[in-house]
Amino acid sequence: MMKNENGKQSPSLLEKESTGGDIASSGFDFQAYLILCKLPHWLSFDGFSSVIWESVGDIEAKFFDPQKGEVIEAIEAKDHRITPREFWEEIDRFKNMDEGSPGTYRWFTLSCTGLSETLHPLKNGLRRLRDPYPFYSHTSGVFENSYEDYKEKVKGLGKSEEMAEFLFHKVSIDDKWGSLSEQAKGIFNNQFTRYLPGYDLRGSEQEKVFDVLHRLVRSQKNKPVFRHQLKQAMHSVIDEDALPDQKVHIHTEINKLPEEPRKINFLWESFFGGQERVYPKTAIWTEELYNNLVKTRNWIEKNRSSKRIHLTGNRRLSSAMAIGSVFSAVSGFTIEAEQREGIWRTDAHPNNQTPGCDFAVDFEEGVDNKQLIVTIGITRDSIADEVAVYLEGEQQSDSSKLHLHTESPITTAEQANLVVNKLKKEIKSAVTQVDAEKVHLFYAGPAHLALFLGHRWNGMPLVQCYEWINTGLYVPTCTF
């Protein structure tokens, strides 16, 4: 915990920096209009959940991150030109908030109508360094030399290297707001068109949206305004045929940084294994992958009106099945997954025109009936032999085994659902026959079928998933 100049714990809702707005009401219009102008941008993020003003900071927007939980962007709103003294006081305040409540704030923004000329080199240096930031490697000479030059600029202003690092990694300078009382509606309209293009609105409808949101925000000073309240207010003045499809966009990323920052991003580089297929231990799959999926599901159920998941990105078979199981059919979710073949939807049900799929079924009852080994091979019949080699090495050959194999490719979402029904029927029959308490699942086939199987795994025993490493070699991954 940090302490402020009076020796009190900081940040606090009752310290003078937080309660100043209750005493001096100047700037309220600027803050309210600033929120309105930022709302379209915030709402374009699938993880945005709420905003509050006149709390610890002037404005705070809350976002959900699967890896971190809910994090906050804090904004100090100044309806005047900022002097160097005031600038560094605000940056010190940001730094104290960050250190006093670790992990709470992901970003700090100083929003104002202008900066003192002496601060322009610092602002421009930050912009020149950040804009090409994703292009250059952090270990490249270009980036390292530029970063050293930037730190010298900060130290030249009498500040420490630590302050330079904090500024670069956590602070945005936003100094182009001008007279918001005159420009707010126009800025809002431009932002709405840019960040929420799914809405098919005319100019007069955008003005209605601005007015209804403005009334809502003004009525909620020092109280959170939740995403669903904002959307409900917006939709109350928009014709139903102008509303976009309500979906939650989830992206599974196998790189260190998200390529789709507006979606709910799962950073799963370690769970993809790389070319060497090196995976975390089973406990980490549960603690970090599966539990983060569960946290995300809980957040969606609380904060989003839709249970339709639009899924993009790359993932291994175990990850696909885990996603399906957490966002399950029995929980009311549907998933539409982007594939090379197009979008496959879990609610695309088979009909009498859906092509069938015949499976070869081979069941072998073992000595250990509490553990059921299940292999599923889609156009691949060698998986049973490979798993047998692995089980022998792991001394699990005595377990009961069910081998399911088909030479038919799965070509549509409807056929995938038909196949999943057949697979579940065969697995459940074997589970019942030997009274198995746990299924060990070895799967070779398309990832979208694993997703569909997980989506309808309800009513089944505990399952241990495995990933293929090499011929006859597997590694246990997630359990659910």
C-alpha positions in Angstrom: 0.0 0.0 0.0 1.2 3.6 -0.8 0.6 6.5 1.5 -0.2 10.1 0.4 1.4 13.2 1.8 -0.9 13.1 4.9 0.2 9.6 5.7 -3.1 8.0 4.6 -3.4 4.8 2.5 -3.6 5.7 -1.2 -5.6 5.4 -3.5 -8.8 5.8 -1.5 -12.3 6.9 -2.4 -12.2 9.3 0.6 -8.8 11.0 0.0 -8.9 14.7 -1.0 -7.8 13.9 -4.6 -10.9 11.7 -5.0 -13.4 13.9 -3.2 -12.3 17.2 -4.7 -15.1 17.0 -7.3 -17.7 16.9 -4.5 -16.5 20.4 -3.4 -15.7 22.1 -6.7 -18.2 21.4 -9.5 -16.2 23.1 -12.3 -15.3 20.8 -15.1 -18.3 18.5 -14.7 -19.6 19.3 -18.2 -16.2 18.6 -19.6 -16.0 15.2 -17.9 -19.5 14.2 -19.0 -18.9 15.2 -22.6 -15.5 13.5 -22.5 -17.2 10.2 -21.4 -19.7 10.6 -24.2 -16.9 11.0 -26.8 -15.0 8.0 -25.5 -18.0 5.7 -25.1 -18.1 4.4 -28.8 -14.4 3.5 -28.5 -14.9 1.7 -25.2 -18.1 -0.1 -26.4 -16.1 -1.5 -29.4 -14.1 -3.6 -26.9 -15.9 -6.8 -26.1 -14.4 -6.7 -22.6 -15.7 -3.2 -21.6 -18.0 -3.6 -18.6 -18.6 -0.2 -17.0 -17.6 3.4 -16.4 -17.7 5.7 -13.4 -16.9 9.4 -12.9 -15.9 11.4 -9.9 -14.7 8.4 -8.0 -10.9 7.7 -7.3 -10.1 9.3 -10.7 -12.1 11.8 -12.7 -13.2 9.0 -15.0 -12.6 5.2 -14.8 -13.5 2.7 -17.4 -13.4 -1.0 -16.5 -12.5 -3.8 -18.9 -12.3 -7.6 -18.6 -9.1 -9.4 -19.3 -9.1 -13.3 -19.1 -5.6 -13.3 -17.8 -6.0 -10.5 -15.2 -9.7 -10.3 -14.4 -11.2 -6.8 -14.5 -8.8 -3.9 -15.0 -9.3 -0.1 -15.2 -8.3 2.8 -17.4 -8.1 5.9 -15.2 -8.6 9.3 -16.8 -7.9 12.7 -15.4 -10.0 15.3 -17.3 -8.7 18.9 -17.4 -10.8 21.5 -19.2 -7.7 23.8 -19.6 -4.1 24.0 -20.8 -1.8 22.0 -18.6 1.3 23.5 -17.1 4.5 21.5 -16.5 3.9 21.6 -12.7 0.3 20.3 -13.0 1.4 17.7 -15.6 3.9 16.1 -13.3 1.5 16.3 -10.3 -1.0 14.3 -12.3 1.7 11.8 -13.4 2.8 11.4 -9.8 -0.8 10.8 -8.8 -1.1 8.1 -11.5 2.1 6.4 -10.3 0.9 6.5 -6.7 -2.4 4.9 -7.7 -0.6 2.2 -9.7 1.8 1.4 -6.8 -0.9 1.7 -4.1 -3.3 -0.8 -5.9 -1.1 -3.2 -8.0 -2.9 -4.8 -10.9 -6.0 -2.6 -10.7 -5.0 -0.1 -13.4 -3.9 -1.1 -16.9 -3.6 2.4 -18.3 -3.7 6.0 -17.3 -4.8 8.9 -19.5 -4.4 12.6 -19.0 -7.1 14.3 -21.1 -7.0 18.1 -21.5 -7.5 20.9 -24.0 -3.8 21.6 -24.5 -0.2 21.3 -23.1 2.4 23.8 -22.3 4.9 24.2 -25.1 7.7 22.9 -22.9 5.9 19.6 -22.7 5.5 19.1 -26.5 9.0 17.4 -27.0 8.0 14.8 -24.4 4.6 14.2 -25.9 6.1 14.0 -29.4 8.9 11.7 -28.2 6.3 9.3 -26.7 4.3 9.3 -30.0 7.4 8.8 -32.2 8.4 5.8 -30.0 5.0 4.2 -29.6 3.6 4.5 -33.1 6.2 2.1 -34.7 6.4 0.1 -31.5 4.8 -3.1 -32.8 7.1 -3.1 -36.0 10.5 -3.3 -34.3 11.8 -6.1 -32.1 12.3 -4.9 -28.5 15.9 -6.1 -28.7 16.6 -4.3 -32.0 19.1 -1.5 -32.1 16.4 0.9 -33.5 14.1 0.3 -30.6 16.8 0.3 -27.9 18.5 3.5 -29.3 15.1 5.3 -29.6 14.1 4.3 -26.1 17.4 5.6 -24.6 16.9 8.9 -26.4 13.4 9.1 -25.0 14.7 8.4 -21.4 17.2 11.2 -21.8 14.4 13.6 -22.7 12.6 12.7 -19.5 15.8 13.0 -17.4 16.4 16.3 -19.0 13.2 17.5 -17.5 14.5 16.5 -14.0 12.7 13.2 -13.8 14.0 9.7 -13.1 14.5 6.8 -15.4 11.8 5.0 -13.4 9.4 7.8 -14.2 10.3 7.5 -17.9 9.5 3.8 -17.9 6.2 4.4 -16.1 5.2 7.0 -18.6 6.0 4.8 -21.6 4.3 1.7 -20.4 1.2 3.1 -18.7 0.4 6.7 -19.6 -1.4 8.3 -22.5 -1.3 12.1 -23.2 -4.6 13.2 -24.8 -4.5 16.9 -25.4 -6.7 17.7 -28.4 -10.2 18.1 -26.8 -10.7 21.8 -27.3 -14.1 23.1 -26.4 -16.2 20.0 -25.8 -19.4 21.9 -25.0 -19.5 22.9 -28.7 -17.8 20.0 -30.4 -19.0 17.0 -28.3 -21.9 15.9 -30.5 -19.9 16.1 -33.7 -17.0 14.1 -32.1 -19.4 11.5 -30.7 -21.0 11.0 -34.1 -17.6 10.6 -35.8 -16.5 8.1 -33.1 -19.8 6.2 -33.3 -19.5 5.8 -37.1 -15.8 4.7 -36.7 -16.0 2.3 -33.8 -19.5 0.9 -34.0 -20.1 0.5 -37.8 -22.5 -2.4 -37.2 -25.2 0.1 -36.3 -27.1 1.3 -39.4 -28.0 4.8 -38.2 -28.9 8.1 -39.8 -27.6 11.4 -38.4 -30.8 12.2 -36.5 -30.7 8.8 -34.9 -27.2 9.3 -33.7 -28.3 12.6 -32.1 -31.0 10.7 -30.2 -28.3 8.2 -29.1 -26.1 11.0 -27.9 -28.9 12.7 -26.0 -30.1 9.5 -24.2 -26.5 8.6 -23.2 -25.8 12.1 -22.0 -28.8 12.0 -19.7 -27.8 8.6 -18.4 -24.2 9.6 -17.7 -25.2 12.9 -16.0 -27.6 11.0 -13.7 -25.0 8.6 -12.5 -22.2 10.8 -11.0 -20.1 8.7 -8.6 -22.1 5.6 -9.6 -21.1 2.9 -12.1 -22.8 3.0 -15.4 -22.8 -0.6 -16.7 -22.5 -1.8 -20.3 -26.0 -3.2 -20.3 -27.4 0.1 -19.1 -25.6 2.0 -21.9 -26.8 -0.5 -24.6 -30.3 -0.5 -23.2 -30.4 3.3 -23.4 -29.0 3.3 -26.9 -31.4 0.6 -28.2 -34.4 2.4 -26.7 -34.0 5.1 -29.4 -32.8 2.9 -32.3 -35.1 1.0 -34.7 -34.8 -2.8 -34.2 -33.8 -3.3 -37.9 -30.8 -1.0 -37.4 -29.3 -3.0 -34.5 -26.3 -5.2 -35.2 -26.1 -8.9 -34.2 -25.2 -9.2 -30.6 -22.2 -11.4 -30.2 -19.2 -11.8 -27.9 -16.0 -12.0 -29.9 -13.3 -14.2 -28.4 -9.9 -14.7 -30.0 -7.3 -17.3 -29.1 -3.8 -15.9 -29.7 -0.7 -17.9 -30.0 1.7 -14.9 -30.0 2.8 -12.8 -27.0 0.6 -9.8 -28.0 -3.0 -9.8 -29.2 -3.5 -9.1 -32.9 -7.2 -8.5 -32.2 -7.1 -6.1 -29.1 -10.8 -5.3 -29.2 -11.8 -8.9 -28.7 -11.6 -10.9 -25.5 -8.2 -12.3 -26.0 -6.8 -15.5 -24.6 -3.0 -15.4 -24.9 -2.2 -19.0 -25.3 1.3 -19.1 -26.8 2.4 -21.7 -24.2 -0.6 -23.9 -24.8 0.0 -24.0 -28.5 3.4 -25.7 -27.9 5.3 -24.3 -30.9 6.9 -26.4 -33.5 8.6 -28.5 -30.7 5.2 -29.2 -29.1 6.4 -28.4 -25.6 3.3 -28.0 -23.3 2.8 -26.9 -19.7 2.0 -29.4 -17.0 -1.5 -30.6 -16.5 -2.1 -28.4 -13.4 -1.2 -25.3 -15.4 -3.8 -26.2 -18.1 -6.4 -26.2 -15.4 -5.2 -23.2 -13.4 -4.6 -20.9 -16.4 -6.5 -22.1 -19.4 -9.6 -23.8 -18.0 -10.1 -21.6 -15.0 -9.7 -18.4 -17.2 -12.3 -19.8 -19.5 -14.7 -20.3 -16.6 -14.0 -16.7 -15.3 -14.8 -15.4 -18.8 -18.0 -17.3 -19.0 -19.1 -16.0 -15.6 -18.2 -12.4 -16.7 -20.2 -12.8 -19.9 -23.2 -14.1 -18.1 -23.1 -11.1 -15.8 -22.2 -8.3 -18.2 -23.4 -9.3 -21.7 -26.9 -9.8 -23.0 -25.8 -12.3 -25.7 -24.6 -15.9 -25.2 -23.5 -16.3 -28.8 -19.7 -16.6 -29.0 -17.9 -15.7 -32.2 -14.6 -17.5 -32.0 -11.4 -16.7 -34.0 -7.8 -17.5 -33.8 -5.7 -20.7 -33.5 -5.7 -23.4 -30.8 -4.8 -27.0 -30.2 -7.4 -29.8 -29.9 -7.4 -29.8 -26.1 -8.0 -26.0 -26.0 -10.8 -26.3 -28.6 -12.6 -29.0 -26.5 -12.2 -27.0 -23.3 -13.8 -23.9 -25.0 -16.7 -26.0 -26.1 -17.2 -27.5 -22.7 -17.1 -24.2 -20.8 -19.4 -22.4 -23.3 -21.6 -25.4 -23.4 -25.0 -26.0 -25.0 -26.5 -26.9 -21.7 -25.4 -23.5 -20.3 -27.3 -21.8 -23.1 -24.3 -20.8 -25.2 -23.9 -21.1 -29.0 -20.5 -20.9 -30.7 -19.8 -19.8 -34.2 -16.2 -20.7 -35.1 -14.3 -19.2 -38.1 -12.6 -21.9 -40.1 -10.9 -22.0 -43.5 -14.1 -23.7 -44.7 -16.2 -20.7 -43.4 -18.1 -20.2 -40.2 -19.3 -23.3 -38.3 -22.1 -22.9 -35.8 -22.8 -25.2 -33.0 -26.6 -24.7 -33.4 -26.5 -25.9 -37.0 -28.5 -29.0 -36.4 -28.6 -32.0 -38.7 -31.6 -32.8 -40.8 -32.6 -35.6 -43.2 -30.4 -34.1 -45.9 -27.2 -34.3 -43.7 -24.8 -36.9 -45.0 -24.2 -39.7 -42.5 -20.9 -40.9 -41.1 -20.1 -44.5 -40.3 -17.7 -45.3 -37.5 -15.8 -48.5 -36.8 -16.3 -49.3 -33.2 -13.9 -51.5 -31.2 -14.4 -52.0 -27.5 -12.1 -53.9 -25.2 -12.9 -54.4 -21.5 -9.9 -54.2 -19.3 -8.9 -55.0 -15.7 -9.1 -51.4 -14.6 -12.6 -50.3 -15.4 -12.5 -47.0 -13.5 -10.4 -45.5 -16.3 -11.8 -45.7 -19.9 -9.4 -45.0 -22.8 -11.1 -43.5 -25.8 -9.5 -42.9 -29.1 -11.2 -41.0 -31.9 -9.7 -41.0 -35.4 -11.2 -38.9 -38.2 -9.7 -40.2 -41.5 -6.8 -41.6 -39.5 -6.8 -45.2 -38.3 -3.3 -45.3 -36.8 -4.2 -43.5 -33.6 -5.2 -46.6 -31.8 -1.8 -48.2 -32.4 0.0 -45.1 -31.4 -2.0 -44.8 -28.2 -1.3 -48.5 -27.4 2.4 -47.7 -27.5 2.0 -44.7 -25.2 -0.2 -46.6 -22.7 2.3 -49.4 -22.5 5.0 -46.9 -21.6 2.8 -45.4 -19.0 1.7 -48.8 -17.6 -2.0 -48.0 -18.4 -2.6 -50.9 -20.8 -4.9 -52.7 -18.4 -7.7 -50.0 -18.7 -10.8 -50.6 -20.8 -10.5 -49.2 -24.3 -12.9 -47.8 -26.9 -11.6 -47.1 -30.4 -13.7 -45.1 -32.8 -12.6 -44.5 -36.3 -14.1 -43.2 -39.6 -12.7 -42.7 -43.1 -15.3 -40.0 -43.8 -14.2 -36.4 -43.6 -16.5 -34.0 -41.7 -17.5 -31.3 -44.2 -20.3 -29.2 -42.6 -21.4 -28.0 -39.1 -24.6 -30.0 -39.4 -22.6 -33.2 -40.1 -20.3 -32.3 -37.1 -23.3 -32.2 -34.8 -24.5 -35.6 -36.2 -21.1 -37.1 -35.6 -20.9 -35.7 -32.1 -24.2 -37.4 -31.3 -22.9 -40.7 -32.5 -19.6 -40.3 -30.6 -21.4 -39.4 -27.3 -23.7 -42.4 -27.7 -20.8 -44.8 -28.1 -18.7 -43.3 -25.3 -21.6 -43.2 -22.9 -22.5 -46.8 -23.6 -18.9 -47.9 -22.8 -18.8 -45.7 -19.7 -22.0 -47.3 -18.5 -20.8 -50.8 -19.3 -17.7 -50.6 -17.2 -18.9 -47.9 -14.7 -16.0 -45.7 -15.6 -15.2 -42.6 -13.5 -12.8 -41.0 -15.9 -12.3 -40.9 -19.7 -8.8 -40.5 -21.2 -9.4 -38.9 -24.6 -7.0 -39.3 -27.5 -8.3 -37.5 -30.5 -7.0 -37.1 -34.1 -9.2 -35.0 -36.3 -10.3 -31.4 -37.1 -10.2 -28.9 -34.2 -13.8 -27.8 -34.9 -15.2 -31.3 -34.2 -13.3 -31.3 -30.9 -15.0 -27.9 -30.2 -18.4 -29.4 -31.0 -17.7 -32.5 -28.9 -16.8 -30.4 -25.9 -19.8 -28.2 -26.4 -22.1 -31.3 -25.8 -20.0 -33.1 -23.3 -22.6 -32.6 -20.5 -23.8 -35.7 -18.7 -20.4 -37.4 -19.2 -17.6 -38.3 -16.7 -14.5 -36.4 -16.0 -12.3 -36.3 -19.1 -8.5 -36.0 -19.4 -7.4 -34.7 -22.7 -4.1 -35.4 -24.4 -2.0 -33.8 -27.1 0.1 -35.7 -29.6 3.9 -35.0 -29.4 5.4 -37.6 -31.7 4.8 -41.1 -32.9 3.5 -43.1 -29.9 4.1 -40.1 -27.6 1.4 -38.0 -25.9 1.2 -35.6 -23.0 -1.8 -35.1 -20.7 -3.3 -31.5 -20.9 -6.6 -30.2 -19.5 -9.1 -32.0 -17.3 -12.8 -31.0 -17.0 
